[in-house]
Amino acid sequence: METVGVIGCGLMGKGIVKNLLLHNYEVYVNDINETAVNELVAIGAKKSETIEEMVLSIDTLILSLPSPPLIRDLVIEKVLPVMKTGGTILDMSTNDVEMTRDLQKQASSKGIEFFDCPLSGGPAGAEAGTLTVMVGGNEEAFPSILPILEAVGETIEYVGQSGAGQTVKLCHNMVVGGVIGLLSEALLAGEKSGVDKQTMEKIFQKGSAQTKVMDVFGSNIINNQFDDVKFSLSNLTKDMLLYRSLAEGNQTPTLASQSFYQLFQIALNQGKGSADSTAVYELFTEISGKGVGA
């Protein structure tokens, strides 16, 4: 039986672990949240007291973590020094592209495969095993990781060498953030003009404005229900900043992304980070109530 370790058992990691167990993998888990770990142990996962202990027990390591600096320090200080040659690291977090490439080089120098495998589909997709996985890394070794990826995802796309998966994910999330911001503005403008949000949503989804973002996030805006967290505002804001770093590094214009990033950053500064990213709609209503903007 192939052994897999998962570091990070939050909204995404929890679903990943459950589906690996359903596909008969032996799964070790580690997270600072003991409650999350214990819930997974109760359904068959094994708890690793330390990361080093986990890495010595597994063939493949999956990372599902919120912060690029955390990932970098963990991989360099705790994983690579003890992982056996021939091991594999699958970073399913959303990470910085250049950092990803640097970690891949360091892993490769030790005979370890490192793939960036960011995900789309949210907690519901993780739970159902229907995620989209964008894979960057060694193409020759890609077939060896397919069984694990197919256990957690429905659409698996190899998109290029190291960093390519993160590149696609950051561009994807920038679009998601932009659409959420624009939907929030437009729905409020329509509502202020006397047309309810439900009516506009129905027309949008039948017309050229139809978008998957509305399918996933629209109910939160329609119902002003921002505690139903599909993608936290803090995480989306972080990803938008990573996208801007990528675009600026390639000297491509960031006129649109700058506006949307600033909008989300204001909402974050107001303490909305733990809410769903659609809480940016709340910011629009607050600005509107103060008579700011046109």
C-alpha positions in Angstrom: 0.0 0.0 0.0 1.4 3.4 -1.0 1.8 5.8 1.9 0.9 9.5 1.6 1.4 12.3 4.1 -0.8 15.4 4.2 0.3 18.5 6.0 -2.6 20.9 6.3 -6.0 19.5 7.2 -8.1 22.6 6.7 -11.1 23.1 4.4 -9.2 21.6 1.4 -6.8 19.2 3.1 -9.7 17.5 5.0 -11.4 16.5 1.7 -8.1 15.4 0.2 -7.4 13.1 3.0 -11.0 11.6 3.0 -10.7 10.8 -0.7 -7.2 9.3 -0.4 -8.6 7.0 2.3 -11.5 6.1 0.1 -9.0 5.0 -2.6 -7.2 2.8 0.0 -4.1 4.9 0.5 -2.4 4.8 3.9 -2.5 8.4 5.0 -0.6 10.2 7.7 -1.7 13.7 8.7 -0.2 16.7 10.5 -1.8 20.0 11.4 -1.6 22.5 14.2 -5.3 22.1 14.6 -5.7 19.0 16.8 -9.4 18.8 16.3 -9.0 18.6 12.5 -6.4 15.9 12.9 -8.5 13.9 15.4 -11.5 14.0 13.0 -9.4 12.4 10.3 -7.8 9.9 12.6 -11.4 8.8 13.5 -12.0 7.8 9.9 -8.7 6.0 9.3 -5.9 8.4 9.0 -2.7 8.1 11.1 -1.4 11.0 13.2 2.2 12.1 12.8 3.5 13.9 15.9 6.2 15.7 13.9 6.7 16.5 10.2 10.1 14.7 10.3 8.4 11.6 11.6 5.8 11.8 8.9 8.3 12.3 6.1 10.3 9.2 7.2 7.1 7.1 6.9 5.8 8.0 3.5 6.4 7.8 -0.2 4.5 11.0 -1.2 4.0 14.2 0.7 1.0 16.5 0.0 1.1 20.2 1.2 -2.1 22.1 1.6 -1.0 25.3 3.4 -2.0 28.9 3.4 1.3 30.8 3.2 4.3 30.7 0.8 6.8 31.6 3.5 5.4 28.7 5.6 5.7 26.3 2.7 9.3 27.4 1.9 10.5 27.1 5.5 8.8 23.8 6.1 10.2 22.2 2.9 13.7 23.5 3.3 14.1 23.0 7.1 12.0 19.9 7.8 11.2 17.9 4.7 14.2 17.9 2.3 16.8 17.1 5.0 15.0 13.8 5.9 13.0 12.7 2.8 14.4 9.6 1.1 15.7 9.7 -2.4 12.9 8.9 -4.8 10.3 10.6 -2.7 7.7 13.0 -4.1 6.3 16.3 -2.9 3.0 17.5 -4.3 2.3 21.2 -3.3 -1.4 21.6 -3.6 -1.3 25.0 -2.0 -1.4 28.2 -4.0 2.1 29.4 -4.0 4.6 32.0 -5.5 5.9 30.9 -8.9 9.6 31.7 -8.4 9.6 30.1 -5.0 8.0 27.0 -6.4 10.8 26.8 -9.1 13.5 27.2 -6.4 12.0 24.5 -4.2 11.8 22.2 -7.2 15.5 22.7 -8.0 16.4 22.1 -4.3 14.3 18.9 -4.3 15.7 17.7 -7.6 19.3 18.0 -6.3 18.4 15.5 -3.6 16.7 13.1 -6.0 13.2 14.1 -5.0 10.4 15.1 -7.4 8.5 18.3 -6.6 5.3 19.2 -8.4 3.1 22.2 -8.1 -0.4 20.9 -8.1 -2.8 23.8 -7.1 -6.5 23.1 -7.0 -9.7 24.6 -8.1 -13.2 23.6 -6.9 -13.2 24.7 -3.3 -14.0 22.7 -0.2 -17.1 21.2 -1.9 -14.9 19.9 -4.7 -12.3 18.6 -2.2 -15.0 16.7 -0.3 -16.5 15.3 -3.5 -13.2 14.4 -5.1 -14.1 16.6 -8.2 -11.3 19.1 -8.0 -9.5 20.5 -11.0 -5.7 20.0 -10.6 -3.2 22.2 -12.5 0.2 20.4 -12.6 3.6 21.8 -13.1 6.8 19.7 -12.9 8.8 16.9 -14.5 6.7 15.6 -17.4 8.5 12.3 -17.5 7.5 11.7 -13.8 4.0 13.0 -14.2 2.4 9.6 -14.9 3.7 8.3 -11.5 1.6 10.8 -9.6 -1.6 10.5 -11.6 -3.2 7.8 -9.4 -3.0 10.1 -6.4 -4.3 13.1 -8.3 -7.1 11.1 -9.7 -8.1 10.1 -6.2 -8.7 13.7 -5.3 -9.6 15.4 -8.6 -11.8 14.9 -11.6 -9.9 17.1 -14.1 -6.1 16.7 -14.1 -4.2 18.9 -16.4 -0.4 18.8 -16.9 0.3 22.4 -17.9 4.1 22.6 -18.1 7.4 22.6 -16.2 7.8 23.7 -12.6 5.8 26.8 -11.7 3.3 26.4 -14.6 0.6 25.0 -12.3 1.0 28.0 -10.0 1.0 30.4 -12.9 -2.3 29.1 -14.2 -3.8 29.1 -10.7 -2.8 32.6 -9.9 -4.2 33.9 -13.3 -7.4 31.9 -12.5 -7.8 33.3 -9.1 -7.2 36.9 -10.3 -10.1 36.4 -12.7 -12.2 35.0 -9.9 -11.5 38.0 -7.7 -12.1 40.4 -10.5 -15.5 38.9 -11.4 -16.6 38.8 -7.7 -15.7 42.5 -7.4 -17.5 43.4 -10.7 -20.6 41.4 -9.8 -20.7 43.1 -6.4 -20.6 46.5 -7.9 -23.0 45.8 -10.7 -25.6 44.0 -8.5 -25.6 46.9 -6.0 -25.9 49.4 -8.8 -28.9 47.6 -10.2 -30.5 47.2 -6.8 -30.1 50.9 -6.1 -31.9 51.5 -9.4 -34.9 49.4 -8.2 -34.2 45.9 -9.6 -33.6 43.2 -7.0 -30.5 41.1 -7.1 -32.3 37.8 -7.7 -33.8 39.1 -10.9 -30.4 40.4 -12.2 -28.7 37.1 -11.3 -31.3 35.1 -13.3 -30.8 37.4 -16.3 -27.0 37.3 -16.0 -27.0 33.5 -16.0 -29.1 33.4 -19.1 -27.1 36.0 -21.0 -23.5 36.7 -22.0 -22.7 37.7 -18.5 -23.1 34.0 -17.4 -20.2 32.9 -15.2 -19.2 30.0 -13.0 -18.3 32.5 -10.4 -22.0 33.4 -10.0 -22.8 29.7 -9.7 -20.3 29.2 -6.9 -20.4 32.5 -5.0 -23.6 34.2 -6.2 -25.9 33.0 -3.4 -23.7 34.7 -0.8 -24.1 38.0 -2.5 -27.8 37.5 -3.2 -28.4 36.6 0.5 -25.8 38.8 2.1 -24.5 35.6 3.7 -20.7 36.1 4.0 -20.1 33.5 6.8 -20.6 30.7 4.3 -16.9 30.5 3.4 -16.3 29.1 0.0 -13.0 30.9 -0.4 -11.9 33.3 2.4 -11.3 36.9 1.5 -7.8 36.8 3.1 -6.7 33.9 1.0 -8.1 35.4 -2.2 -6.4 38.7 -1.4 -3.1 36.9 -0.9 -3.5 35.1 -4.3 -4.3 38.4 -6.0 -1.1 39.9 -4.6 0.9 36.8 -5.8 -0.7 37.3 -9.3 0.4 40.9 -9.4 3.9 39.9 -8.5 3.9 37.4 -11.3 2.5 40.0 -13.8 4.8 42.7 -12.8 7.8 40.4 -13.0 6.8 39.7 -16.6 6.3 43.4 -17.2 2.6 42.9 -18.2 0.0 45.6 -17.4 -1.8 45.4 -14.1 -4.3 48.2 -14.5 -7.4 46.1 -13.8 -5.9 43.8 -11.2 -4.5 46.8 -9.3 -8.0 48.2 -8.8 -9.5 44.9 -7.7 -6.6 44.1 -5.4 -6.9 47.5 -3.7 -10.6 46.9 -3.2 -10.0 43.5 -1.5 -7.2 44.9 0.5 -9.5 47.6 1.9 -12.0 44.9 2.9 -9.2 42.9 4.5 -8.1 45.9 6.5 -11.6 46.3 7.7 -11.4 42.8 9.4 -13.3 40.9 6.7 -10.5 38.4 6.1 -12.1 35.4 7.7 -15.4 35.9 5.8 -16.1 34.7 2.3 -14.5 36.7 -0.5 -17.9 37.9 -1.5 -17.8 40.1 1.7 -16.3 42.7 -0.7 -20.0 43.3 -1.6 -20.4 44.6 2.0 -17.7 47.1 1.3 -19.6 48.4 -1.7 -22.7 48.8 0.3 -20.8 50.7 3.0 -19.2 53.0 0.5 -22.6 53.5 -1.2 -24.2 54.4 2.2 -21.6 57.1 2.7 -22.3 58.5 -0.7 -18.8 57.8 -2.0 -18.4 57.0 -5.7 -20.8 57.2 -8.6 
